[in-house]
Amino acid sequence: MNEEELENLCLDWFREGGWDVVYGPDIAPDGADPQRDDYAQVILKHDLEVAFTHINPQLPHECFEQVVSKLSQAESLDLITNNRAFHRLLLEGVPVEFKQDEEIHNDHAFLVDFEQLTNNRFVAINQFTVSGTKQPRRPDVICFINGLPFAVLELKSPSDENTDIWDAFNQLQTYKDEIGDLFIFNEALVVSDGYTARVGSLTANQERFMPWRTIKHEDDKPKLTWQLETLVRGFFDRELFLDYIRYFVLFESDGETIIKKIAGYHQFHAVREAVKATVIAAQEIEGVTEKRATYANEVVPGSKKAGVVWHTQG
């Protein structure tokens, strides 16, 4: 299997997971269905506008241009600083101002609906060309939510003995240098040769690019031939991916360096299960007093006993 065949297989997995799949040249500025003003533009403005209308019905449409302007203005010359600023806007909303009934109102426009999956559009696009500082660059697959590029996948041929996933990792470092605007909105980077697949944050070194071994939950670990398939079906499950972006991404700073940290698959699922168990155990149920669970993993509603999460420090 060559790289193009792997790319098409990857897109099939996205399609089966409910993502729309689009061929980049079709929506290019000179394509059959242009959705970009030029090759420097990395936001799909139409998708963002549709999402803005669905997610923020209380806001007048004039606020949309304020959102676009805010997203287009870099806070800093430093990519990671800009990425942190965007992530804050993603979670807290973009500040907007509008006039209504002769009064000035201040509100926030949200870019993603974390509660209602169907209010968002998920699109996987291959061969999306971006003009760079040295030459045009074309990542293999980019994952967009509501027109914003949240993830980049770089693939290498599984049959080429002269390349591996770390060649893909090095390619991503080049992209960050030459087409940095694409990564202002990034939440995850993926490198893969099909058999092997790793996911990491924008600041992660090779050691911090980790496999994703689950699909729906921690015990759902199918023995698939392709690690990339598990990653696409699991990490990029639309509902889980929204939850991941919302709760499992953080930034740490020592004053000079910003490090972006994202959860491993075991941390992600363990925390979700722990929260679920705690909510059940904390329920106020009339007549329920202290009650011992029959099994170690059984959570009794109203018992106030949710259990523990046991992880090694490795």
C-alpha positions in Angstrom: 0.0 0.0 0.0 1.4 3.4 -0.9 0.8 6.7 0.8 -2.2 7.7 -1.4 -3.9 4.4 -0.8 -3.4 4.8 3.0 -4.8 8.4 2.8 -7.9 7.2 1.0 -8.4 4.4 3.6 -8.0 6.9 6.4 -10.7 9.1 4.8 -13.0 6.1 4.6 -12.7 5.6 8.4 -13.5 9.3 8.9 -16.5 9.0 6.6 -17.8 5.9 8.5 -17.4 7.9 11.7 -19.8 10.6 10.5 -17.3 13.1 9.1 -17.9 14.7 5.8 -14.9 14.1 3.4 -13.8 16.7 1.0 -11.0 16.8 -1.6 -8.9 19.9 -1.0 -8.4 21.0 -4.7 -12.2 21.0 -5.2 -12.7 23.8 -2.6 -9.4 25.7 -3.5 -9.7 29.3 -4.7 -9.4 28.1 -8.3 -11.3 24.8 -7.7 -14.8 23.6 -8.8 -16.4 24.8 -5.6 -14.2 27.5 -4.2 -14.6 28.0 -0.4 -11.4 30.1 0.2 -10.5 33.5 -1.0 -6.8 32.6 -1.5 -4.3 29.9 -0.6 -3.2 31.7 2.6 -6.7 31.4 4.1 -7.0 28.5 6.5 -10.5 29.1 7.8 -13.5 27.9 5.9 -15.6 31.0 6.4 -18.9 29.7 5.1 -18.9 26.7 7.5 -17.9 29.0 10.4 -20.8 31.4 9.5 -23.4 28.6 9.4 -22.2 27.3 12.8 -22.2 30.9 14.2 -25.9 31.2 13.2 -26.9 27.9 14.7 -24.9 28.2 18.0 -25.5 31.9 18.7 -29.2 32.6 17.7 -29.3 35.5 20.3 -26.6 37.5 18.4 -27.2 39.7 15.4 -25.4 38.6 12.2 -23.2 41.7 12.3 -21.3 40.0 15.2 -20.0 37.4 12.8 -17.5 39.8 11.2 -16.3 40.6 14.7 -15.6 36.9 15.2 -13.8 36.6 12.0 -11.7 39.7 12.7 -10.8 38.4 16.2 -9.8 35.0 14.8 -7.7 36.6 12.1 -5.7 38.9 14.4 -2.7 37.2 15.8 -2.1 38.1 19.5 1.7 37.4 19.2 4.5 36.5 16.8 4.7 33.2 18.8 2.6 30.3 17.5 2.1 28.7 20.9 1.0 32.0 22.5 -1.6 32.4 19.7 -2.7 28.8 20.1 -3.3 29.3 23.8 -5.2 32.5 23.1 -7.4 30.7 20.6 -8.1 27.8 23.0 -9.4 30.3 25.5 -11.7 31.8 23.0 -12.9 28.3 22.0 -13.9 27.5 25.6 -15.0 31.0 26.8 -16.4 32.4 23.6 -15.3 35.3 21.4 -16.2 38.7 23.0 -18.6 40.7 20.7 -20.5 44.0 21.0 -23.7 45.1 19.4 -26.4 47.7 19.6 -29.9 46.8 20.4 -32.8 49.1 21.5 -30.4 52.0 21.5 -28.2 50.2 24.1 -24.8 48.7 23.7 -24.7 45.0 24.6 -21.6 42.8 25.3 -21.8 39.1 24.8 -19.8 36.1 23.7 -20.0 34.1 20.4 -19.2 30.4 20.7 -17.5 28.6 17.9 -18.4 25.1 18.8 -21.5 23.6 20.4 -20.1 21.2 22.9 -23.6 20.1 24.0 -25.4 19.6 20.7 -23.3 17.5 18.3 -25.6 18.2 15.3 -25.0 21.9 15.5 -21.4 21.3 14.3 -20.0 20.3 11.0 -17.1 17.8 11.0 -15.0 17.7 7.8 -11.9 15.8 6.9 -10.1 17.3 4.0 -7.1 15.8 2.1 -4.6 17.7 0.0 -5.5 21.1 1.4 -2.8 23.4 0.0 -1.6 26.4 2.0 0.8 29.0 0.8 3.9 29.0 2.9 6.9 31.3 3.6 9.1 29.3 1.3 6.7 27.3 -0.9 3.1 25.9 -0.9 2.6 23.1 1.6 -0.1 20.4 1.4 -0.7 18.3 4.6 -2.2 14.9 4.0 -5.4 15.3 6.1 -6.8 18.2 8.0 -9.8 17.9 10.4 -12.1 20.9 10.5 -14.9 21.6 12.9 -17.1 24.5 11.8 -14.5 25.6 9.4 -11.6 25.7 11.9 -8.6 23.3 11.4 -8.4 21.4 14.7 -6.1 18.5 13.7 -3.5 17.7 11.1 -2.6 14.1 10.1 0.7 13.5 8.3 1.0 10.0 6.7 3.8 8.0 5.3 3.7 4.9 3.1 3.7 1.7 5.1 5.5 -0.1 2.2 8.4 2.4 2.1 11.3 1.0 4.1 13.2 4.3 3.9 10.5 6.4 5.8 8.7 6.0 9.1 6.4 8.0 11.3 9.3 10.2 12.5 9.7 11.5 9.0 6.1 12.5 9.3 6.9 14.2 12.7 9.7 16.1 11.0 7.4 17.1 8.2 5.0 18.6 10.8 7.8 20.7 12.3 8.4 22.1 8.9 4.8 22.9 8.5 4.7 24.7 11.8 7.6 26.9 10.6 6.3 27.6 7.1 2.5 27.6 7.4 2.1 28.6 11.1 -1.4 30.1 10.6 -2.8 26.7 10.1 -1.7 25.6 13.6 -3.1 28.6 15.5 -6.3 26.6 15.8 -4.7 23.2 16.3 -5.7 20.8 19.1 -3.9 17.6 17.9 -1.2 16.3 15.6 -1.1 12.8 14.2 1.8 10.9 12.5 1.3 7.5 11.0 2.4 4.9 8.5 -0.8 3.0 9.0 0.5 0.2 11.1 1.8 2.7 13.6 0.1 5.9 14.7 0.8 8.5 17.3 -0.9 11.6 18.5 0.7 14.6 20.2 0.2 18.2 21.1 1.5 21.3 19.3 4.6 21.4 21.6 5.2 17.7 22.0 8.5 16.1 21.2 8.8 12.6 19.7 8.7 11.0 23.2 5.3 12.7 23.9 3.7 11.4 20.7 1.6 8.5 22.0 -0.5 5.7 20.6 -4.3 5.7 21.0 -5.5 2.2 21.8 -9.2 2.5 22.5 -12.4 3.4 20.6 -15.5 4.1 22.8 -14.2 3.3 26.3 -11.1 1.9 28.1 -12.1 -1.7 27.6 -12.9 -1.2 23.9 -9.5 -2.1 22.5 -10.0 -4.0 19.2 -7.0 -5.8 17.7 -7.0 -4.0 14.4 -4.2 -4.4 11.9 -3.8 -0.6 11.5 -3.2 1.6 14.6 -4.3 4.5 12.5 -7.8 2.9 12.2 -8.1 2.7 16.0 -7.0 6.3 16.3 -9.4 7.6 13.7 -12.3 5.6 15.1 -11.5 6.3 18.7 -9.7 9.7 19.1 -11.7 11.3 16.3 -15.1 9.9 17.4 -17.0 13.1 17.0 -18.6 13.1 20.5 -15.5 12.0 22.2 -13.3 14.5 20.3 -15.5 17.4 21.4 -15.2 16.2 25.0 -11.5 15.9 24.6 -11.0 19.4 23.3 -13.2 20.8 26.0 -11.8 19.1 29.1 -8.5 17.4 28.3 -6.2 20.1 26.8 -4.2 22.5 29.0 -1.3 24.9 28.9 1.6 25.1 31.4 4.0 28.0 31.5 7.2 28.6 33.4 7.2 32.2 32.5 9.2 31.8 29.3 8.1 28.6 27.7 4.5 27.4 27.1 3.9 23.7 27.0 0.7 22.3 25.6 -0.4 19.1 27.3 -3.1 16.7 26.1 -4.4 13.5 27.8 -3.4 10.0 26.9 -6.2 7.5 26.1 -6.1 5.9 29.5 -6.3 9.2 31.3 -9.1 10.4 29.1 -11.3 7.3 29.7 -10.4 7.0 33.4 -11.4 10.6 34.1 -14.7 10.2 32.2 -15.5 7.0 34.1 -14.5 8.6 37.4 -16.8 11.6 36.9 -19.7 9.4 35.8 -19.3 7.2 38.9 -19.0 10.2 41.2 -22.2 11.7 39.9 -24.1 8.4 40.5 -22.6 8.0 44.0 -23.4 11.6 44.9 -27.1 11.4 44.0 -29.5 12.3 46.7 -31.9 9.4 46.9 -34.5 9.2 49.7 -34.1 6.2 51.9 -30.6 5.3 50.7 -28.1 5.0 53.5 -24.6 3.5 53.5 -24.7 0.4 51.3 -21.8 -1.8 50.2 -21.4 -2.6 46.5 -21.7 -6.2 45.5 -18.7 -5.9 43.2 -15.7 -3.7 43.3 -16.6 -1.8 40.2 -20.3 -1.3 41.1 -21.3 2.2 42.0 -24.4 2.4 44.2 -26.6 5.5 43.6 -26.6 7.7 46.7 -23.9 5.7 48.5 -21.3 8.6 48.4 -18.7 6.0 47.5 -17.3 6.4 44.0 -14.1 4.3 44.3 -10.6 5.2 43.1 -8.6 5.4 39.9 -5.4 3.4 40.0 -2.7 4.3 37.6 1.0 3.7 37.7 3.4 6.7 37.4 5.2 5.3 34.3 
